[in-house]
């Protein structure tokens, strides 16, 4: 059923497939954000084409504390590419609180927009029900295998 004057279409999805459908929509959104005016955005179609080893190396060498925090987040995600890691688990692993993580991601967005040709983030995310009783929903983050490999290689080489 499509609502008038809306950019959304509501499609019934069996409950067990909702996370996969959400992940697919996020992936398509990230890919769509990567397209556009060639002067503003890189020409690569996928995140792994946009986030090459060289570009990720430059990112990893950024000394901003927020970017360093996101670098640690990418370290965690790159250990298990394709697996979604909850915000709750990330703040535990990164030894920071949710407000700090949210601030780091916000600053990271501004940094990427200004210094990395408006690329989408190198990781994707979905919002799902939280396994934590303290939160109704939360974000889950992942990187694909190629971005994980690029990131690990960028971290190893000066």
C-alpha positions as CSV (number, residue, x, y, z in Angstrom):
1,X,0.0,0.0,0.0
2,X,1.4,3.4,-1.0
3,X,0.5,6.5,0.9
4,X,-0.2,9.7,-1.2
5,X,2.5,12.4,-1.1
6,X,4.9,10.1,0.6
7,X,8.3,8.8,-0.5
8,X,7.7,5.6,1.5
9,X,5.9,2.4,0.5
10,X,4.9,0.1,3.2
11,X,5.4,-3.6,2.3
12,X,4.5,-6.4,4.7
13,X,7.7,-8.4,5.6
14,X,7.7,-11.6,7.6
15,X,9.1,-10.8,11.0
16,X,12.1,-13.1,10.7
17,X,13.3,-11.2,7.6
18,X,13.0,-7.7,9.0
19,X,16.7,-7.3,10.0
20,X,17.9,-8.5,6.5
21,X,15.4,-6.2,4.7
22,X,16.5,-3.3,6.9
23,X,20.2,-4.1,6.2
24,X,19.4,-4.2,2.5
25,X,17.6,-0.8,2.6
26,X,20.6,0.7,4.5
27,X,23.0,-0.7,1.9
28,X,20.9,0.8,-0.9
29,X,20.7,4.1,0.8
30,X,24.5,4.2,1.4
31,X,25.1,3.4,-2.3
32,X,22.6,6.0,-3.4
33,X,24.4,8.6,-1.2
34,X,27.6,7.7,-2.9
35,X,26.2,8.7,-6.3
36,X,25.7,12.3,-7.4
37,X,27.6,15.3,-8.7
38,X,31.1,14.1,-9.5
39,X,32.6,17.3,-8.1
40,X,31.1,16.6,-4.7
41,X,31.3,12.8,-4.4
42,X,33.7,10.1,-5.4
43,X,32.9,8.1,-8.5
44,X,32.9,4.7,-6.9
45,X,29.7,2.8,-6.7
46,X,30.3,0.9,-3.5
47,X,31.7,1.7,-0.1
48,X,34.7,-0.6,-0.7
49,X,35.4,1.3,-4.0
50,X,35.2,4.6,-2.2
51,X,37.1,3.6,0.9
52,X,40.3,2.3,-0.6
53,X,43.3,1.4,1.5
54,X,44.9,4.8,0.7
55,X,41.8,6.8,1.7
56,X,41.4,4.7,4.9
57,X,45.0,5.2,5.7
58,X,44.6,9.0,5.5
59,X,41.5,8.7,7.7
60,X,43.4,6.6,10.3
61,X,46.1,9.2,10.5
62,X,43.6,11.9,11.4
63,X,44.4,13.1,14.9
64,X,41.0,14.4,15.9
65,X,39.8,12.5,19.0
66,X,36.4,11.8,17.4
67,X,38.0,10.3,14.3
68,X,40.3,8.3,16.5
69,X,37.3,7.0,18.4
70,X,35.6,6.0,15.1
71,X,38.9,4.4,14.1
72,X,38.6,2.2,17.2
73,X,35.0,1.4,16.3
74,X,36.2,0.3,12.8
75,X,38.9,-1.8,14.4
76,X,36.1,-3.7,16.3
77,X,33.9,-4.0,13.3
78,X,36.7,-5.2,11.1
79,X,37.4,-8.1,13.3
80,X,34.1,-9.7,12.3
81,X,33.0,-8.2,8.9
82,X,29.4,-8.6,8.1
83,X,28.4,-9.0,11.7
84,X,26.2,-6.3,13.2
85,X,27.5,-5.0,16.5
86,X,25.0,-3.1,18.8
87,X,25.6,0.3,20.2
88,X,25.5,-1.3,23.7
89,X,28.3,-3.7,22.8
90,X,30.4,-1.0,21.2
91,X,30.3,1.3,24.2
92,X,31.4,-1.6,26.3
93,X,34.2,-2.6,24.0
94,X,35.3,1.0,23.4
95,X,35.0,2.0,27.0
96,X,32.9,5.1,26.4
97,X,29.3,6.1,27.0
98,X,26.6,6.5,24.4
99,X,26.8,10.2,24.5
100,X,30.5,10.1,23.7
101,X,29.9,7.6,20.9
102,X,27.1,9.7,19.4
103,X,29.3,12.8,19.6
104,X,32.2,11.0,17.9
105,X,30.0,9.8,15.1
106,X,28.5,13.3,14.6
107,X,31.9,14.9,14.4
108,X,33.1,12.1,12.2
109,X,30.2,12.9,9.8
110,X,31.3,16.5,9.6
111,X,35.0,15.5,9.1
112,X,34.1,13.1,6.3
113,X,31.9,15.7,4.6
114,X,34.6,18.3,4.7
115,X,37.8,16.3,4.0
116,X,36.6,13.1,2.3
117,X,34.5,14.3,-0.6
118,X,31.2,13.7,1.2
119,X,31.6,10.0,1.1
120,X,29.1,7.9,3.1
121,X,30.5,6.3,6.2
122,X,32.7,3.3,5.6
123,X,30.3,1.3,7.8
124,X,26.6,0.7,7.5
125,X,24.0,0.6,10.3
126,X,20.5,-0.5,11.0
127,X,18.1,0.4,13.8
128,X,16.5,-2.6,15.5
129,X,14.9,-3.6,18.8
130,X,17.5,-3.5,21.5
131,X,18.6,-6.7,23.3
132,X,19.1,-4.4,26.3
133,X,16.1,-3.8,28.6
134,X,17.3,-0.2,29.0
135,X,16.5,0.8,25.4
136,X,13.6,0.2,23.1
137,X,15.7,0.3,19.9
138,X,19.4,0.9,19.1
139,X,21.7,1.1,16.2
140,X,23.8,-1.9,15.0
141,X,26.9,-1.3,12.9
142,X,28.8,-3.4,10.4
143,X,31.5,-3.2,7.7
144,X,31.7,-5.5,4.7
145,X,34.6,-7.9,4.2
146,X,36.4,-5.6,1.6
147,X,36.2,-2.5,3.8
148,X,37.4,-4.5,6.8
149,X,40.3,-5.8,4.8
150,X,41.1,-2.3,3.5
151,X,40.9,-0.9,7.1
152,X,43.1,-3.6,8.5
153,X,45.7,-3.0,5.8
154,X,45.5,0.8,6.3
155,X,46.2,0.3,10.0
156,X,49.3,-1.8,9.4
157,X,51.0,0.4,6.9
158,X,52.4,3.9,7.7
